[in-house]
Amino acid sequence: MPSQAEMDAIARGEHGDPFSVLGLKRSRDGASLRAFLPDVESVTVFDPETGEEIPLVRLHKAGFFGAKVPMTFTSAYLKRIVRDDKVEEIDDSYRFGPILGELDLHLLSEGTHLRIYEKLGAHLTRHEGVDGVSFAVWAPNATRVSVVGPFNDWDGRRHVMRKRPEAGVWEIFVPGLIAGALYKYEIVGPGNEVLPLKSDPFGFQQEHPPATASIVHGLPNRTATDSGWHADREAAHNIHAPISIYEVHLGSWMRGTGNSYLTYAELADKLIPYVRDLGFTHIELMPVSEFPFDGSWGYQPIGLFAPTSRFGTPEDFADFVARFHAAGIGVMVDWVSAHFPTDAHGLGRFDGTALYEHEDPRLGFHKDWNTLIYNYGRREVINFLLGNALFWIERFGIDGLRVDAVASMLYLDYSREDGEWLPNQYGGNENLEAIAFIKRLNELVFSEQPGTTTVAEESTTWPGVSRPTYVGGLGFGFKWNMGWMHDTLIYMQTEPVHRSHHQDKLTFGLLYAFSENFVLPLSHDEVVHGKGSLLNKMPGDRWQRFANLRAYFGFMWGHPGKKLLFMGGEFAQEAEWNHDHSLDWHLLADGLHRGVQKLVGDLNRLYRATPALHVYDTEPRGFDWVDTSDNEASVISFLRWGKEGDAPALVVCNFTPVPRENYRVGVPIGGRWIERLNTDSETYGGSGKGNLGGVKADKEPCHGRPFSLDLTLPPLATIILTPEGQATIGG
């Protein structure tokens, strides 16, 4: 029989290895069976093979029972308990052997278990012939880990887990438990302190915030890869493809009755036809990993493996993605690997030590966001993040990961003063461990899931962000062009009368436009925190503000680089974005707002139909300035080129409210040039000035070109022309 000290430790929840004490034990002295059941009145154990039933004796007042049993007593015994005058038959977690195999443990400790999520977390399984749930969690420095939930009255003494010291993993099988059960981990740290209950880092479903428990849920099924979309998505993410992304915050794109959230299904019903009709090729979802605080917009996630329950179940999210694919629309998600929040139920000091983060706040704490920084030098942490990246792609069919806050990962002194950071081993400010992680991430995504892509939100001049790792780059597929966005918004916010002094804000970006595979982003960050909406950044009276915005969009879609527009921008949302409310859809009753929306759709269709506007988005051969010297008139013009045989596109922007007649622009080809798009069209709410019917090129050299066009430049407008006979919008 166990010693009094062992029974006392189990009764107090201080025994670190109850598998050595509880269950069926055989020795030279015979066999005995022990159980800790603090809430029962009496217990018998039943041998289903012989039918023999033996009562257990209460050995400790806290509920420790035990008795001698025959050596032949089967290890598949059951317990019959009396609780509240009711008889129940239950199984015993302490009769089951280990769950994880030696290879799994080796790969976990080595940090090379690419599908680590298939082993850690809660998994519905059949173990040793019995159905139930296996739990496994990494907590190497804990002295005890228990799984708790309503199934054991949240009592951490009743399902203390088995430690696998070779990998620092704790595991237990709970027979009879089914999907939908709530659970958390109760962890006792190395100083014997009981920590706040922790959600499962590998939980596939979590309660709707502010509730914080994990939910037993089966591993999401692998998304079928033989659909038409998956077959075509490599071409859809090629640098030569037209990529136009609609950035969406699911919680505020549209709301239901009483300002309620729409479900994933309801969102798909409304969002898919809307995005398709506007001609976007992709949506990009702000983070959908479960997060506790609405005001973080998802950028402080707790449940990296759980689609947020705000809008439905993991199956609902999988169906949401599949429906977009069926409509020919790609789905990207914002993925947060730079930091995580300090919420007590999260990863912070998970086992009582700095496990996922650095101990030293100079390496492990973001003062800007009050968040913790992952320890990229720890194999298990890297394995956690890499496994998560593959999880979203493989299990939900996500087409691309837009990696948030890359700059904060690259630099040890990011947003830190002298004395607030530690240099690397060479004395520099580069985070060498984070750089190695980023390279490994991109290599893994592109090798394991060809056709998918990654996008970096990186705001510095770090070289080679979107260049392959084998040439020294970081390996991303694309990079957000933050410099272009900042410069051009400064220009557009300038009163037209002063723009002649700031034309460099429009042209400077071409000095580095082809150093990376750029996405031109007008993202959520530009319409929050007092920055105002895109429309309200524009100067002038109401008509001029709309005209400025339309001209800006025309310039953006003509400019080299893939496109990204945050929701609401497409119909000139007037108010600054508020994550707690729907977009202001009522504005579409106004013709000027409808005009901007129609323009964005036409720009997308023209961009997709005109190879010159996208084929060489990332290469110098796809772009030529025609004229940047007319700063007094605030007019710029440039050519976009496609492959041999593709006709060029001419883009001319007039950023003043003065219409300009007989404005001559040089072109490389004679014949008639057709105005394919004019942001001043009456269709969009403009004045209707332009070049309807096209313009025949004169054999009059101009701007170093053998031919020239005599154009009418509308006020505050962008026009796009191609030679006659080329594709029209939607063609």
Secondary structure as the mmCIF struct_conf table of DSSP 4:
data_model
#
loop_
_struct_conf.conf_type_id
_struct_conf.id
_struct_conf.beg_label_comp_id
_struct_conf.beg_label_asym_id
_struct_conf.beg_label_seq_id
_struct_conf.end_label_comp_id
_struct_conf.end_label_asym_id
_struct_conf.end_label_seq_id
HELX_RH_AL_P HELX_RH_AL_P1 GLN A 4 ARG A 12
TURN_TY1_P TURN_TY1_P1 GLY A 13 GLY A 13
BEND BEND1 GLY A 16 GLY A 16
HELX_RH_3T_P HELX_RH_3T_P1 PRO A 18 SER A 20
TURN_TY1_P TURN_TY1_P2 VAL A 21 VAL A 21
BEND BEND2 LEU A 22 LEU A 22
STRN STRN1 GLY A 23 SER A 27
TURN_TY1_P TURN_TY1_P3 ARG A 28 ASP A 29
STRN STRN2 GLY A 30 PHE A 36
TURN_TY1_P TURN_TY1_P4 PRO A 38 ASP A 39
BEND BEND3 GLU A 41 GLU A 41
STRN STRN3 SER A 42 PHE A 46
TURN_TY1_P TURN_TY1_P5 PRO A 48 THR A 50
STRN STRN4 GLU A 53 HIS A 60
TURN_TY1_P TURN_TY1_P6 LYS A 61 GLY A 63
STRN STRN5 PHE A 64 VAL A 69
TURN_TY1_P TURN_TY1_P7 MET A 71 THR A 72
TURN_TY1_P TURN_TY1_P8 SER A 75 ALA A 76
STRN STRN6 LEU A 78 ARG A 83
TURN_TY1_P TURN_TY1_P9 ASP A 84 ASP A 85
STRN STRN7 LYS A 86 ILE A 90
HELX_RH_3T_P HELX_RH_3T_P2 SER A 93 ARG A 95
BEND BEND4 PHE A 96 PHE A 96
BEND BEND5 LEU A 100 LEU A 100
HELX_RH_AL_P HELX_RH_AL_P2 GLU A 102 GLU A 110
TURN_TY1_P TURN_TY1_P10 GLY A 111 GLY A 111
TURN_TY1_P TURN_TY1_P11 LEU A 114 ARG A 115
HELX_RH_3T_P HELX_RH_3T_P3 ILE A 116 GLU A 118
TURN_TY1_P TURN_TY1_P12 LYS A 119 LYS A 119
BEND BEND6 LEU A 120 LEU A 120
STRN STRN8 GLY A 121 HIS A 127
TURN_TY1_P TURN_TY1_P13 GLU A 128 GLY A 129
STRN STRN9 VAL A 130 TRP A 138
TURN_TY1_P TURN_TY1_P14 PRO A 140 ASN A 141
BEND BEND7 THR A 143 THR A 143
STRN STRN10 ARG A 144 VAL A 148
BEND BEND8 GLY A 149 GLY A 149
HELX_RH_3T_P HELX_RH_3T_P4 PRO A 150 ASN A 152
TURN_TY1_P TURN_TY1_P15 ASP A 153 TRP A 154
TURN_TY1_P TURN_TY1_P16 GLY A 156 ARG A 158
BEND BEND9 HIS A 159 HIS A 159
STRN STRN11 VAL A 160 VAL A 160
HELX_LH_PP_P HELX_LH_PP_P1 MET A 161 MET A 161
STRN STRN12 ARG A 162 ARG A 164
TURN_TY1_P TURN_TY1_P17 PRO A 165 GLY A 168
STRN STRN13 VAL A 169 PRO A 175
TURN_TY1_P TURN_TY1_P18 GLY A 176 GLY A 176
TURN_TY1_P TURN_TY1_P19 ALA A 179 GLY A 180
STRN STRN14 LEU A 182 VAL A 188
TURN_TY1_P TURN_TY1_P20 PRO A 190 GLY A 191
BEND BEND10 ASN A 192 ASN A 192
HELX_LH_PP_P HELX_LH_PP_P2 GLU A 193 GLU A 193
STRN STRN15 VAL A 194 VAL A 194
HELX_LH_PP_P HELX_LH_PP_P3 LEU A 195 LEU A 197
STRN STRN16 LYS A 198 LYS A 198
TURN_TY1_P TURN_TY1_P21 PRO A 201 PHE A 202
BEND BEND11 PHE A 204 PHE A 204
STRN STRN17 GLN A 206 GLN A 206
HELX_LH_PP_P HELX_LH_PP_P4 GLU A 207 GLU A 207
BEND BEND12 HIS A 208 HIS A 208
TURN_TY1_P TURN_TY1_P22 PRO A 209 PRO A 210
STRN STRN18 SER A 214 ILE A 215
HELX_LH_PP_P HELX_LH_PP_P5 GLY A 218 ALA A 224
BEND BEND13 THR A 225 THR A 225
BEND BEND14 SER A 227 SER A 227
HELX_RH_AL_P HELX_RH_AL_P3 GLY A 228 ALA A 236
TURN_TY1_P TURN_TY1_P23 HIS A 237 HIS A 237
BEND BEND15 ASN A 238 ASN A 238
TURN_TY1_P TURN_TY1_P24 ILE A 239 HIS A 240
BEND BEND16 ALA A 241 ALA A 241
STRN STRN19 SER A 244 VAL A 248
TURN_TY1_P TURN_TY1_P25 LEU A 250 SER A 252
BEND BEND17 TRP A 253 MET A 254
STRN STRN20 ARG A 255 ARG A 255
HELX_RH_3T_P HELX_RH_3T_P5 THR A 257 ASN A 259
HELX_LH_PP_P HELX_LH_PP_P6 SER A 260 SER A 260
STRN STRN21 TYR A 261 TYR A 261
HELX_LH_PP_P HELX_LH_PP_P7 LEU A 262 THR A 263
HELX_RH_AL_P HELX_RH_AL_P4 TYR A 264 LEU A 278
TURN_TY1_P TURN_TY1_P26 GLY A 279 GLY A 279
BEND BEND18 THR A 281 THR A 281
STRN STRN22 HIS A 282 LEU A 285
BEND BEND19 MET A 286 MET A 286
HELX_LH_PP_P HELX_LH_PP_P8 PRO A 287 PRO A 287
STRN STRN23 SER A 289 GLU A 290
BEND BEND20 PRO A 292 PRO A 292
HELX_RH_3T_P HELX_RH_3T_P6 ASP A 294 SER A 296
TURN_TY1_P TURN_TY1_P27 TRP A 297 GLY A 298
BEND BEND21 TYR A 299 GLN A 300
BEND BEND22 ILE A 302 ILE A 302
STRN STRN24 GLY A 303 PRO A 307
TURN_TY1_P TURN_TY1_P28 SER A 309 ARG A 310
BEND BEND23 PHE A 311 PHE A 311
HELX_RH_AL_P HELX_RH_AL_P5 PRO A 314 ALA A 326
TURN_TY1_P TURN_TY1_P29 ALA A 327 GLY A 328
STRN STRN25 GLY A 330 TRP A 335
BEND BEND24 ALA A 338 ALA A 338
STRN STRN26 PHE A 340 PRO A 341
TURN_TY1_P TURN_TY1_P30 ALA A 344 HIS A 345
BEND BEND25 GLY A 346 LEU A 347
TURN_TY1_P TURN_TY1_P31 GLY A 348 ASP A 351
BEND BEND26 GLY A 352 THR A 353
BEND BEND27 LEU A 355 TYR A 356
STRN STRN27 GLU A 357 GLU A 357
BEND BEND28 GLU A 359 ASP A 360
HELX_RH_AL_P HELX_RH_AL_P6 PRO A 361 GLY A 364
STRN STRN28 PHE A 365 HIS A 366
TURN_TY1_P TURN_TY1_P32 LYS A 367 ASN A 370
STRN STRN29 THR A 371 LEU A 372
HELX_LH_PP_P HELX_LH_PP_P9 ILE A 373 ILE A 373
STRN STRN30 TYR A 374 TYR A 374
TURN_TY1_P TURN_TY1_P33 TYR A 376 GLY A 377
HELX_RH_AL_P HELX_RH_AL_P7 ARG A 379 PHE A 396
STRN STRN31 GLY A 400 VAL A 403
TURN_TY1_P TURN_TY1_P34 ASP A 404 ALA A 405
HELX_RH_AL_P HELX_RH_AL_P8 VAL A 406 LEU A 410
STRN STRN32 TYR A 411 TYR A 411
TURN_TY1_P TURN_TY1_P35 LEU A 412 SER A 415
TURN_TY1_P TURN_TY1_P36 ASP A 418 GLY A 419
BEND BEND29 GLU A 420 TRP A 421
TURN_TY1_P TURN_TY1_P37 GLN A 425 TYR A 426
BEND BEND30 GLY A 427 GLY A 427
BEND BEND31 ASN A 429 ASN A 429
STRN STRN33 GLU A 430 GLU A 430
HELX_RH_AL_P HELX_RH_AL_P9 LEU A 432 GLU A 448
BEND BEND32 GLN A 449 GLN A 449
TURN_TY1_P TURN_TY1_P38 PRO A 450 GLY A 451
STRN STRN34 THR A 453 ALA A 456
BEND BEND33 THR A 460 THR A 460
TURN_TY1_P TURN_TY1_P39 PRO A 463 SER A 466
BEND BEND34 ARG A 467 ARG A 467
HELX_RH_3T_P HELX_RH_3T_P7 THR A 469 VAL A 471
TURN_TY1_P TURN_TY1_P40 GLY A 472 GLY A 472
BEND BEND35 GLY A 473 GLY A 473
BEND BEND36 GLY A 477 GLY A 477
STRN STRN35 PHE A 478 TRP A 480
HELX_RH_AL_P HELX_RH_AL_P10 MET A 482 GLN A 493
BEND BEND37 THR A 494 THR A 494
HELX_RH_3T_P HELX_RH_3T_P8 PRO A 496 HIS A 501
TURN_TY1_P TURN_TY1_P41 GLN A 503 GLN A 503
HELX_RH_AL_P HELX_RH_AL_P11 ASP A 504 THR A 507
HELX_RH_3T_P HELX_RH_3T_P9 PHE A 508 LEU A 511
TURN_TY1_P TURN_TY1_P42 TYR A 512 PHE A 514
BEND BEND38 SER A 515 GLU A 516
STRN STRN36 PHE A 518 LEU A 522
HELX_RH_3T_P HELX_RH_3T_P10 HIS A 524 VAL A 527
BEND BEND39 VAL A 528 VAL A 528
TURN_TY1_P TURN_TY1_P43 HIS A 529 GLY A 530
HELX_RH_AL_P HELX_RH_AL_P12 LEU A 534 LYS A 537
BEND BEND40 MET A 538 MET A 538
BEND BEND41 GLY A 540 ASP A 541
HELX_RH_AL_P HELX_RH_AL_P13 ARG A 542 GLY A 558
BEND BEND42 HIS A 559 GLY A 561
STRN STRN37 LYS A 562 PHE A 566
TURN_TY1_P TURN_TY1_P44 MET A 567 GLY A 568
HELX_RH_3T_P HELX_RH_3T_P11 GLY A 569 PHE A 571
TURN_TY1_P TURN_TY1_P45 ALA A 572 ALA A 572
BEND BEND43 ALA A 575 ALA A 575
HELX_LH_PP_P HELX_LH_PP_P10 GLU A 576 TRP A 577
TURN_TY1_P TURN_TY1_P46 HIS A 579 ASP A 580
BEND BEND44 HIS A 581 HIS A 581
HELX_RH_3T_P HELX_RH_3T_P12 TRP A 585 ALA A 589
BEND BEND45 ASP A 590 ASP A 590
HELX_RH_AL_P HELX_RH_AL_P14 GLY A 591 ALA A 609
HELX_RH_3T_P HELX_RH_3T_P13 PRO A 611 LEU A 613
TURN_TY1_P TURN_TY1_P47 HIS A 614 THR A 618
BEND BEND46 GLU A 619 GLU A 619
HELX_RH_3T_P HELX_RH_3T_P14 PRO A 620 GLY A 622
STRN STRN38 PHE A 623 ASP A 627
TURN_TY1_P TURN_TY1_P48 ASN A 631 SER A 634
STRN STRN39 VAL A 635 ARG A 640
BEND BEND47 LYS A 643 LYS A 643
TURN_TY1_P TURN_TY1_P49 GLU A 644 GLY A 645
HELX_LH_PP_P HELX_LH_PP_P11 ASP A 646 PRO A 648
STRN STRN40 ALA A 649 ASN A 654
BEND BEND48 THR A 656 PRO A 657
STRN STRN41 ARG A 660 VAL A 667
BEND BEND49 PRO A 668 ILE A 669
BEND BEND50 GLY A 671 GLY A 671
STRN STRN42 ARG A 672 ASN A 678
TURN_TY1_P TURN_TY1_P50 THR A 679 ASP A 680
HELX_RH_3T_P HELX_RH_3T_P15 GLU A 682 TYR A 684
TURN_TY1_P TURN_TY1_P51 GLY A 685 GLY A 685
BEND BEND51 GLY A 686 GLY A 686
BEND BEND52 GLY A 690 GLY A 690
TURN_TY1_P TURN_TY1_P52 LEU A 692 GLY A 693
STRN STRN43 VAL A 695 LYS A 696
HELX_LH_PP_P HELX_LH_PP_P12 ALA A 697 ALA A 697
STRN STRN44 ASP A 698 ASP A 698
BEND BEND53 LYS A 699 LYS A 699
STRN STRN45 CYS A 702 CYS A 702
TURN_TY1_P TURN_TY1_P53 HIS A 703 GLY A 704
STRN STRN46 ARG A 705 ARG A 705
BEND BEND54 PRO A 706 PRO A 706
STRN STRN47 PHE A 707 LEU A 713
TURN_TY1_P TURN_TY1_P54 PRO A 715 LEU A 716
STRN STRN48 ALA A 717 PRO A 723
TURN_TY1_P TURN_TY1_P55 GLU A 724 GLY A 725
BEND BEND55 GLN A 726 GLN A 726
TURN_TY1_P TURN_TY1_P56 ILE A 729 GLY A 730
#
